[in-house]
């Protein structure tokens, strides 16, 4: 009850205000009040403490002290500026990383991988890029057999079919059955041209799948770097591979 009475009495008290600057001192500006002095004093003491801490740090500085940050910081006009590290990425990779998400990249990469598998199953990688992938080695006991060796006779096929790596029937098969499919040279050239076109498409898709894989890895690396865990860079970033970091092992609760 007494506390309520005191509050009511204070509400009826006269408000005591600080006087303003007298008329004959107006040329000196506004009269400083206590709250203004308090702000000015706090700011002054804060600056003095900061200068005192800097003097102490300068006195206790070790001349042989070294930090790894010194290697990428330079002093310009009395201000420390961190050197920007240039990222080794192509303009296409940088544009795609900024506009697309890792899930979209992974989806496109999986689609490319499926198309590659389908093309490989259709083409069987026969005479890829016009070169025979495998080697056929023949073994003989004497040098005379090597000198008298005839590959067409050994494979029992026609000399015109020796260079083929597929669809190479034997002579007895050619004598028993008729040749099926296109036999004239124009049709064979057209088929070979279409096959080469498919191989070129397969090569482009393989390169595209590799690029998407690298972009996905770089985006994932940037997402991992957002973690506050301490890490050490093991390998720098290149055009064909992301940067490799070693993170501090931390026990999961």
Residue pairs with C-beta under 8 A, 6 or more apart in sequence:
18 31
18 33
18 34
19 31
20 30
20 31
21 28
21 29
21 30
21 31
25 31
32 40
69 82
72 82
72 83
72 85
73 80
73 81
73 82
73 83
74 80
74 81
74 83
75 81
87 94
87 237
88 236
88 237
88 238
88 239
89 97
89 218
89 237
89 239
90 239
93 211
93 214
93 215
93 218
93 239
96 105
96 215
97 215
97 218
97 219
97 222
101 219
102 216
102 219
102 220
102 223
105 212
105 215
105 216
105 219
106 216
108 212
109 209
109 212
109 213
109 216
112 205
112 208
112 209
112 212
113 209
115 205
116 202
116 205
116 206
116 209
119 198
119 201
119 202
119 205
120 202
122 198
123 195
123 198
123 199
123 202
124 166
125 133
126 165
126 166
127 165
127 166
127 195
128 199
129 199
129 203
130 196
132 165
134 165
138 149
138 154
140 146
140 149
151 162
152 158
152 159
152 162
155 162
155 168
155 170
156 170
156 171
156 172
157 168
157 169
157 170
157 171
158 171
158 174
161 168
161 169
162 168
182 188
182 191
214 240
214 241
214 242
217 241
217 242
218 237
218 242
220 242
221 237
221 242
221 243
221 245
224 245
224 247
225 231
225 245
227 247
229 247
229 248
229 250
230 247
230 248
231 245
231 246
231 247
231 248
232 245
232 246
233 243
233 244
233 245
234 244
234 245
234 246
235 241
235 243
235 244
236 243
237 243
